[in-house]
Amino acid sequence: MKKIIGILLFTLIVTACDFSINTNSEKEKGTGLGKMPNVEKLTFNNIYVANEKICNIKKIPITRFAIEYPDSLDVSFPNNERDHINIKKWRNNFISEELSIGNSTVTYNTKSTASSLLEGLTEEFKKQLPSMEINFIGKKNFKGEMVYLFQGTVNFSAYQDQGYNGNYKIMGLMPLPKKNKDMNAIMVTFIANENSPISSFSDFETLGMIGTVWETFRYIE
């Protein structure tokens, strides 16, 4: 059977890494992050808010964040112990752009492990997808901040039955919470088709659906 491809596959790999994901401990289930504030929509009609309750239901590391999205996108909330939200933009019956947020146990205090985690993830991903080429892993400026990330390309021509078509740019990044240095970071992955508005890796910052939706992301610290 052909494997299901997509950003969700990437977050599956996250759970396989040695130091990445464990079931929340009793300490993590507490209220160490303080009282959860009210979170309001600022840009779009829809908002996804992650908090302790959501993380404990999914049995994933505790974090708090919000991201907004318009009605026009294909949005799902995977029922698994890896992922928060998956957002797709379709064009001509194929996925043009995709944004997915998974989880990690990396915090500001353990950020030295981030590069090793990304290296392990990309090696596993390349085993799943031999056509994938990685051209950068490390720390790079993204939207004015230095962020741990990787960049690469992959050909999804064999997966047209799953909505993909042709070559895609792929970027995975791990933005770190800044105020609460014990809060777990999320792992976000972007992909964009060669015919999308995103023609370079820097375009992920501002262009297309990804640029617009990611602008609404914020940790709740």
C-alpha positions as CSV (number, residue, x, y, z in Angstrom):
1,M,0.0,0.0,0.0
2,K,1.3,3.4,-0.9
3,K,2.2,5.5,2.2
4,I,0.2,8.5,3.0
5,I,2.3,11.5,2.3
6,G,2.0,15.0,3.6
7,I,3.1,17.2,6.4
8,L,1.4,14.8,8.9
9,L,4.1,12.3,8.0
10,F,6.7,14.6,9.2
11,T,5.2,15.0,12.6
12,L,4.9,11.2,12.8
13,I,8.7,11.2,12.6
14,V,8.9,13.6,15.4
15,T,7.5,11.0,17.8
16,A,10.1,8.5,16.7
17,C,13.1,10.6,17.8
18,D,15.0,9.6,20.9
19,F,14.5,12.8,22.9
20,S,11.5,14.4,21.4
21,I,8.1,13.2,22.6
22,N,7.0,11.6,25.9
23,T,3.6,11.4,27.5
24,N,3.1,14.4,29.8
25,S,4.3,13.9,33.3
26,E,2.3,14.8,36.4
27,K,4.4,18.0,36.7
28,E,3.6,19.0,33.1
29,K,-0.1,18.4,33.8
30,G,-0.1,21.1,36.4
31,T,-0.7,24.8,36.0
32,G,2.9,25.9,36.0
33,L,2.2,28.3,33.2
34,G,-0.2,30.4,35.3
35,K,-3.8,31.3,34.5
36,M,-4.8,30.9,30.9
37,P,-5.8,34.3,29.5
38,N,-8.7,34.9,27.2
39,V,-7.5,34.7,23.6
40,E,-9.4,36.7,21.0
41,K,-9.5,36.6,17.2
42,L,-7.6,39.5,15.7
43,T,-7.5,38.8,11.9
44,F,-9.7,36.0,10.7
45,N,-13.1,34.3,11.6
46,N,-11.5,31.2,12.9
47,I,-8.9,30.5,15.7
48,Y,-7.2,27.5,17.1
49,V,-5.9,27.8,20.7
50,A,-3.7,25.2,22.3
51,N,-3.6,25.1,26.1
52,E,-3.0,22.5,28.8
53,K,-6.4,20.9,28.3
54,I,-5.8,20.3,24.6
55,C,-2.3,19.0,25.2
56,N,-3.4,16.6,27.9
57,I,-6.2,15.2,25.8
58,K,-3.8,14.6,22.9
59,K,-1.1,13.4,25.4
60,I,1.5,15.8,23.9
61,P,3.9,18.2,25.6
62,I,2.3,21.2,27.2
63,T,2.4,24.4,25.3
64,R,0.1,27.4,24.6
65,F,-0.3,29.2,21.3
66,A,-2.9,30.6,18.9
67,I,-3.2,30.7,15.2
68,E,-6.0,32.1,13.0
69,Y,-7.2,31.2,9.6
70,P,-9.9,32.2,7.1
71,D,-13.0,30.2,6.1
72,S,-11.6,29.5,2.6
73,L,-9.0,27.0,3.6
74,D,-9.1,23.2,4.2
75,V,-8.4,22.8,7.9
76,S,-8.2,19.6,10.0
77,F,-7.5,18.7,13.6
78,P,-5.8,15.3,13.5
79,N,-7.0,12.8,16.1
80,N,-3.6,11.6,17.1
81,E,-0.9,12.1,19.7
82,R,1.4,14.2,17.5
83,D,-0.4,17.1,15.8
84,H,-2.3,20.2,16.6
85,I,-3.6,21.5,13.3
86,N,-3.2,21.0,9.5
87,I,-4.1,23.8,7.0
88,K,-4.2,23.3,3.2
89,K,-4.8,25.6,0.3
90,W,-6.0,23.9,-2.9
91,R,-5.5,25.2,-6.4
92,N,-6.6,23.4,-9.6
93,N,-7.5,20.3,-7.6
94,F,-4.0,20.0,-6.1
95,I,-2.5,21.1,-2.8
96,S,-0.7,24.4,-3.5
97,E,0.4,25.2,0.1
98,E,0.2,23.3,3.4
99,L,1.0,24.4,7.0
100,S,1.0,21.9,9.9
101,I,1.8,22.4,13.6
102,G,3.1,19.5,15.6
103,N,4.9,19.3,18.9
104,S,8.3,19.0,20.5
105,T,9.9,18.9,23.9
106,V,12.4,21.5,23.1
107,T,12.3,24.6,25.3
108,Y,14.4,27.8,25.4
109,N,16.4,26.1,28.1
110,T,17.1,23.0,26.0
111,K,17.5,24.8,22.6
112,S,20.9,23.3,22.1
113,T,19.2,20.1,21.1
114,A,17.2,21.7,18.3
115,S,19.7,21.3,15.5
116,S,20.3,17.6,16.4
117,L,16.5,17.0,16.4
118,L,16.1,18.6,13.0
119,E,19.0,16.6,11.6
120,G,17.5,13.4,12.8
121,L,14.1,14.3,11.5
122,T,15.4,15.1,8.0
123,E,17.4,11.9,7.8
124,E,14.2,9.9,8.7
125,F,12.2,11.9,6.2
126,K,14.7,11.2,3.4
127,K,14.3,7.5,4.1
128,Q,10.6,7.8,3.5
129,L,11.0,10.1,0.5
130,P,14.2,9.4,-1.5
131,S,13.5,12.4,-3.8
132,M,13.8,14.8,-0.9
133,E,16.9,17.1,-0.9
134,I,17.9,19.1,2.1
135,N,20.0,22.2,1.5
136,F,20.1,23.8,4.9
137,I,19.8,22.7,8.6
138,G,20.6,25.1,11.4
139,K,19.8,28.6,12.6
140,K,18.7,31.3,10.2
141,N,16.8,34.6,10.1
142,F,13.1,34.1,9.7
143,K,10.8,37.2,9.9
144,G,13.5,39.2,11.7
145,E,14.4,36.5,14.3
146,M,17.0,33.7,14.4
147,V,15.1,30.4,14.3
148,Y,16.1,26.8,14.1
149,L,15.0,25.4,10.8
150,F,15.6,23.2,7.8
151,Q,14.9,23.8,4.1
152,G,14.6,21.4,1.2
153,T,12.7,20.3,-1.9
154,V,10.7,17.1,-2.6
155,N,8.9,15.7,-5.6
156,F,5.4,14.5,-4.8
157,S,4.4,13.5,-8.4
158,A,3.7,9.9,-7.3
159,Y,1.1,11.1,-4.8
160,Q,-1.5,12.8,-7.0
161,D,-4.2,10.6,-5.5
162,Q,-3.5,12.3,-2.2
163,G,-3.7,15.8,-3.6
164,Y,0.0,16.6,-4.4
165,N,1.5,17.3,-7.8
166,G,5.0,18.1,-8.9
167,N,7.8,19.7,-6.9
168,Y,7.4,21.4,-3.5
169,K,9.6,23.5,-1.3
170,I,9.6,22.4,2.3
171,M,10.6,24.2,5.4
172,G,10.5,23.0,9.0
173,L,11.1,25.4,11.9
174,M,11.0,25.4,15.6
175,P,10.2,28.9,16.9
176,L,11.0,29.1,20.6
177,P,8.9,30.8,23.3
178,K,10.7,33.7,24.8
179,K,9.1,34.8,28.0
180,N,8.4,31.4,29.5
181,K,11.7,29.4,29.0
182,D,10.1,26.2,30.3
183,M,7.3,26.1,27.7
184,N,7.6,23.5,25.0
185,A,8.1,24.8,21.5
186,I,6.0,23.7,18.5
187,M,7.3,22.1,15.4
188,V,5.8,23.8,12.3
189,T,6.2,22.6,8.7
190,F,5.4,24.5,5.5
191,I,5.3,23.1,1.9
192,A,4.6,25.1,-1.2
193,N,4.1,23.8,-4.8
194,E,6.4,25.1,-7.5
195,N,3.4,26.9,-9.1
196,S,2.4,28.6,-5.9
197,P,3.1,32.3,-5.1
198,I,6.1,31.0,-3.0
199,S,9.1,30.7,-5.3
200,S,11.9,31.0,-2.8
201,F,12.4,30.0,0.9
202,S,12.3,33.7,1.9
203,D,8.8,33.9,0.4
204,F,7.4,31.7,3.2
205,E,7.8,34.7,5.4
206,T,5.2,36.9,3.6
207,L,3.6,35.4,0.5
208,G,0.7,33.1,-0.1
209,M,-1.6,31.5,2.3
210,I,1.3,30.5,4.6
211,G,2.6,34.0,4.9
212,T,-0.8,35.4,5.8
213,V,-1.8,32.7,8.2
214,W,1.6,32.4,9.9
215,E,1.5,36.1,10.6
216,T,-1.3,35.4,13.1
217,F,0.7,32.8,15.1
218,R,1.6,33.7,18.7
219,Y,2.7,31.8,21.8
220,I,0.5,32.6,24.8
221,E,3.1,33.3,27.5
